[in-house]
Amino acid sequence: MSDMDPQPTEGRKTDGWLDPGPTNVQVIYILYLVSFVIGISALVGIIIAYMNRGKVGGWVETHYTWAIRTFWIGILYALVSVLLMFIGIGFLLMLAVAIWVIVRCIIGLQQVGRSEPIKNPESWII
């Protein structure tokens, strides 16, 4: 064979991360957790979740709903906390919001690891 013949290409390790499925959902949860250090990563996570929502079906779909609602409800809770910082209680509420987001991401990661759906993906709490 000559050097000009096309070689069979192997997929990169990152190829499956953006495809809809369990690995993609794990990436979204991890991006949400990383957003506590690098804030923009949550925006990347929500964009990925919206891009892949409705493409898989089954138990994975409950995770996309859970992830999207975690983002938007977390934003709502954070805004309420910021408004309440003027009377002092907002600082404690902001800590509670951070814990709430972390717990929801951990629950999601555990359920994906077990290949199980989120029991109530439309929940406002946990």
Phi and psi in degrees as GROMACS dihedral restraints (atoms count N, CA, C in turn):
[ dihedral_restraints ]
;  ai    aj    ak    al  type     phi  dphi    fc
    3     4     5     6     1   -91.6    20    10
    4     5     6     7     1   169.0    20    10
    6     7     8     9     1   -69.7    20    10
    7     8     9    10     1   -15.3    20    10
    9    10    11    12     1   -86.7    20    10
   10    11    12    13     1   -13.1    20    10
   12    13    14    15     1   -67.0    20    10
   13    14    15    16     1   138.0    20    10
   15    16    17    18     1   -67.6    20    10
   16    17    18    19     1   133.7    20    10
   18    19    20    21     1   -89.4    20    10
   19    20    21    22     1   146.4    20    10
   21    22    23    24     1   -63.4    20    10
   22    23    24    25     1   134.4    20    10
   24    25    26    27     1   -96.7    20    10
   25    26    27    28     1   138.5    20    10
   27    28    29    30     1   -97.5    20    10
   28    29    30    31     1   144.9    20    10
   30    31    32    33     1   -67.9    20    10
   31    32    33    34     1   146.2    20    10
   33    34    35    36     1   -74.1    20    10
   34    35    36    37     1   159.2    20    10
   36    37    38    39     1   -65.8    20    10
   37    38    39    40     1   -23.3    20    10
   39    40    41    42     1   -90.5    20    10
   40    41    42    43     1    -1.5    20    10
   42    43    44    45     1   -60.1    20    10
   43    44    45    46     1   -37.2    20    10
   45    46    47    48     1   -83.2    20    10
   46    47    48    49     1    -6.9    20    10
   48    49    50    51     1   -68.9    20    10
   49    50    51    52     1   -33.2    20    10
   51    52    53    54     1   -94.8    20    10
   52    53    54    55     1    -9.1    20    10
   54    55    56    57     1   -76.9    20    10
   55    56    57    58     1   143.1    20    10
   57    58    59    60     1   -58.6    20    10
   58    59    60    61     1   136.3    20    10
   60    61    62    63     1   151.5    20    10
   61    62    63    64     1  -173.7    20    10
   63    64    65    66     1   -60.0    20    10
   64    65    66    67     1   -41.9    20    10
   66    67    68    69     1   -63.3    20    10
   67    68    69    70     1   -40.0    20    10
   69    70    71    72     1   -62.9    20    10
   70    71    72    73     1   -41.7    20    10
   72    73    74    75     1   -64.7    20    10
   73    74    75    76     1   -40.4    20    10
   75    76    77    78     1   -60.9    20    10
   76    77    78    79     1   -40.8    20    10
   78    79    80    81     1   -61.2    20    10
   79    80    81    82     1   -41.1    20    10
   81    82    83    84     1   -62.1    20    10
   82    83    84    85     1   -47.0    20    10
   84    85    86    87     1   -61.1    20    10
   85    86    87    88     1   -42.3    20    10
   87    88    89    90     1   -65.6    20    10
   88    89    90    91     1   -39.5    20    10
   90    91    92    93     1   -61.4    20    10
   91    92    93    94     1   -38.4    20    10
   93    94    95    96     1   -62.9    20    10
   94    95    96    97     1   -42.7    20    10
   96    97    98    99     1   -67.7    20    10
   97    98    99   100     1   -39.1    20    10
   99   100   101   102     1   -66.7    20    10
  100   101   102   103     1   -22.8    20    10
  102   103   104   105     1   -64.4    20    10
  103   104   105   106     1   -16.0    20    10
  105   106   107   108     1   -69.7    20    10
  106   107   108   109     1   -21.2    20    10
  108   109   110   111     1  -104.8    20    10
  109   110   111   112     1   -44.7    20    10
  111   112   113   114     1  -120.4    20    10
  112   113   114   115     1    96.7    20    10
  114   115   116   117     1   -55.2    20    10
  115   116   117   118     1   -33.2    20    10
  117   118   119   120     1   -69.5    20    10
  118   119   120   121     1   -19.7    20    10
  120   121   122   123     1   -65.3    20    10
  121   122   123   124     1   -27.3    20    10
  123   124   125   126     1   -66.0    20    10
  124   125   126   127     1   -36.4    20    10
  126   127   128   129     1   -65.5    20    10
  127   128   129   130     1   -38.8    20    10
  129   130   131   132     1   -63.4    20    10
  130   131   132   133     1   -42.0    20    10
  132   133   134   135     1   -62.1    20    10
  133   134   135   136     1   -43.9    20    10
  135   136   137   138     1   -68.5    20    10
  136   137   138   139     1   -35.0    20    10
  138   139   140   141     1   -65.0    20    10
  139   140   141   142     1   -44.2    20    10
  141   142   143   144     1   -62.6    20    10
  142   143   144   145     1   -41.3    20    10
  144   145   146   147     1   -62.2    20    10
  145   146   147   148     1   -44.2    20    10
  147   148   149   150     1   -67.1    20    10
  148   149   150   151     1   -36.0    20    10
  150   151   152   153     1   -64.4    20    10
  151   152   153   154     1   -33.8    20    10
  153   154   155   156     1  -103.4    20    10
  154   155   156   157     1    -6.3    20    10
  156   157   158   159     1   -63.9    20    10
  157   158   159   160     1   134.1    20    10
  159   160   161   162     1    84.5    20    10
  160   161   162   163     1     1.2    20    10
  162   163   164   165     1   -97.3    20    10
  163   164   165   166     1   -15.5    20    10
  165   166   167   168     1  -110.2    20    10
  166   167   168   169     1   -51.4    20    10
  168   169   170   171     1    81.2    20    10
  169   170   171   172     1   179.6    20    10
  171   172   173   174     1    68.5    20    10
  172   173   174   175     1  -151.7    20    10
  174   175   176   177     1   -69.1    20    10
  175   176   177   178     1   -26.0    20    10
  177   178   179   180     1   -66.4    20    10
  178   179   180   181     1   -33.0    20    10
  180   181   182   183     1   -61.1    20    10
  181   182   183   184     1   -34.0    20    10
  183   184   185   186     1   -64.2    20    10
  184   185   186   187     1   -30.7    20    10
  186   187   188   189     1   -72.0    20    10
  187   188   189   190     1   -36.9    20    10
  189   190   191   192     1   -63.7    20    10
  190   191   192   193     1   -43.6    20    10
  192   193   194   195     1   -61.1    20    10
  193   194   195   196     1   -45.7    20    10
  195   196   197   198     1   -60.4    20    10
  196   197   198   199     1   -44.4    20    10
  198   199   200   201     1   -66.9    20    10
  199   200   201   202     1   -42.8    20    10
  201   202   203   204     1   -65.3    20    10
  202   203   204   205     1   -43.6    20    10
  204   205   206   207     1   -68.2    20    10
  205   206   207   208     1   -33.7    20    10
  207   208   209   210     1   -60.9    20    10
  208   209   210   211     1   -42.9    20    10
  210   211   212   213     1   -63.0    20    10
  211   212   213   214     1   -55.5    20    10
  213   214   215   216     1   -69.5    20    10
  214   215   216   217     1   -40.3    20    10
  216   217   218   219     1   -68.1    20    10
  217   218   219   220     1   -36.9    20    10
  219   220   221   222     1   -61.3    20    10
  220   221   222   223     1   -40.6    20    10
  222   223   224   225     1   -62.8    20    10
  223   224   225   226     1   -44.8    20    10
  225   226   227   228     1   -59.8    20    10
  226   227   228   229     1   -49.2    20    10
  228   229   230   231     1   -61.4    20    10
  229   230   231   232     1   -38.6    20    10
  231   232   233   234     1   -66.0    20    10
  232   233   234   235     1   -40.7    20    10
  234   235   236   237     1   -64.3    20    10
  235   236   237   238     1   -41.6    20    10
  237   238   239   240     1   -62.4    20    10
  238   239   240   241     1   -40.8    20    10
  240   241   242   243     1   -62.8    20    10
  241   242   243   244     1   -41.4    20    10
  243   244   245   246     1   -63.2    20    10
  244   245   246   247     1   -42.9    20    10
  246   247   248   249     1   -62.9    20    10
  247   248   249   250     1   -36.5    20    10
  249   250   251   252     1   -81.6    20    10
  250   251   252   253     1    -4.8    20    10
  252   253   254   255     1   -65.6    20    10
  253   254   255   256     1   -23.1    20    10
  255   256   257   258     1   -67.5    20    10
  256   257   258   259     1   -24.1    20    10
  258   259   260   261     1  -106.8    20    10
  259   260   261   262     1     6.7    20    10
  261   262   263   264     1    97.7    20    10
  262   263   264   265     1   -29.3    20    10
  264   265   266   267     1   -76.7    20    10
  265   266   267   268     1   -16.9    20    10
  267   268   269   270     1   -61.5    20    10
  268   269   270   271     1   -30.0    20    10
  270   271   272   273     1   -65.0    20    10
  271   272   273   274     1   -42.1    20    10
  273   274   275   276     1   -68.3    20    10
  274   275   276   277     1   -38.9    20    10
  276   277   278   279     1   -65.6    20    10
  277   278   279   280     1   -36.4    20    10
  279   280   281   282     1   -63.4    20    10
  280   281   282   283     1   -39.0    20    10
  282   283   284   285     1   -63.0    20    10
  283   284   285   286     1   -41.9    20    10
  285   286   287   288     1   -63.9    20    10
  286   287   288   289     1   -38.4    20    10
  288   289   290   291     1   -64.1    20    10
  289   290   291   292     1   -42.9    20    10
  291   292   293   294     1   -61.3    20    10
  292   293   294   295     1   -44.3    20    10
  294   295   296   297     1   -63.8    20    10
  295   296   297   298     1   -40.7    20    10
  297   298   299   300     1   -60.1    20    10
  298   299   300   301     1   -45.4    20    10
  300   301   302   303     1   -64.4    20    10
  301   302   303   304     1   -44.9    20    10
  303   304   305   306     1   -60.6    20    10
  304   305   306   307     1   -44.9    20    10
  306   307   308   309     1   -63.6    20    10
  307   308   309   310     1   -43.3    20    10
  309   310   311   312     1   -64.1    20    10
  310   311   312   313     1   -37.6    20    10
  312   313   314   315     1   -67.8    20    10
  313   314   315   316     1   -40.5    20    10
  315   316   317   318     1   -66.1    20    10
  316   317   318   319     1   -42.1    20    10
  318   319   320   321     1   -59.8    20    10
  319   320   321   322     1   -45.1    20    10
  321   322   323   324     1   -61.5    20    10
  322   323   324   325     1   -45.0    20    10
  324   325   326   327     1   -62.0    20    10
  325   326   327   328     1   -40.3    20    10
  327   328   329   330     1   -65.2    20    10
  328   329   330   331     1   -43.3    20    10
  330   331   332   333     1   -67.0    20    10
  331   332   333   334     1   -38.9    20    10
  333   334   335   336     1   -64.2    20    10
  334   335   336   337     1   -40.9    20    10
  336   337   338   339     1   -60.0    20    10
  337   338   339   340     1   -30.4    20    10
  339   340   341   342     1   -94.4    20    10
  340   341   342   343     1     1.4    20    10
  342   343   344   345     1    57.7    20    10
  343   344   345   346     1    43.3    20    10
  345   346   347   348     1  -117.0    20    10
  346   347   348   349     1   151.1    20    10
  348   349   350   351     1   -77.6    20    10
  349   350   351   352     1   163.0    20    10
  351   352   353   354     1   -76.0    20    10
  352   353   354   355     1   130.2    20    10
  354   355   356   357     1   -64.8    20    10
  355   356   357   358     1   -41.4    20    10
  357   358   359   360     1  -134.6    20    10
  358   359   360   361     1    81.0    20    10
  360   361   362   363     1   -66.6    20    10
  361   362   363   364     1   -14.5    20    10
  363   364   365   366     1   -95.9    20    10
  364   365   366   367     1    10.0    20    10
  366   367   368   369     1   -67.0    20    10
  367   368   369   370     1   146.2    20    10
  369   370   371   372     1   -92.4    20    10
  370   371   372   373     1   -16.0    20    10
  372   373   374   375     1  -104.0    20    10
  373   374   375   376     1  -115.7    20    10
